[in-house]
Amino acid sequence: MAIDPVAITARAAINALGRGVSCSLAALRRGETGLRPCDFEDAVLETWIGRVAGLEDEPLTGEFAPFDCRNNRLARLGLEQDGFALAVRGSKDALRR
């Protein structure tokens, strides 16, 4: 059974360097790592972490509030970056035709 290839036409990025592909690329070009000293209250090991700025201040709301956690916040923000959710909706609509 042959499977038709699928073109990847959209991408997004969210990480310790910034929100969006252009922010991440610009930070890399400036030689930034996105790492900073660990500031978790209960961490006993001196180490460095990569943290998405402001993530703790953006909880999931509405129907997704019961699933609020760092991973799901990152997933939501990833969908919101670089027009990714809009591209997914467009592809979904095109496949339904």
C-alpha positions, 0 to 999 in steps of 0.5 A, a space after each residue: 500500500 503506497 502512502 502519499 507524501 505529506 509536505 511540511 509547510 508550517 513550523 513553529 518554535 517556542 523555547 528558552 531563546 524566545 517565542 517564534 522561529 524568528 526570535 529563536 534564530 535571532 538569539 542564536 545569531 547573537 550567540 545566546 544559549 537561553 540558559 540561566 541559573 536554576 531558580 527552582 525553589 526546591 532545587 539543591 543542585 547548582 545548575 543551569 536551566 532553559 526556561 520559557 519566559 513568562 510561562 508560569 504567568 499564562 495558565 490554561 483557561 476555559 475547558 483546558 484549565 483542568 489540564 494546566 501544567 508546564 507541558 500543556 502550556 508549552 504545547 498551547 504556546 507552540 500552536 500559537 506561534 508563527 501562525 501554526 494553528 492557522 496553518 493546521 486549520 487550513 490543512 484540515 479544511 483542505 483535506 476535508 474537501 
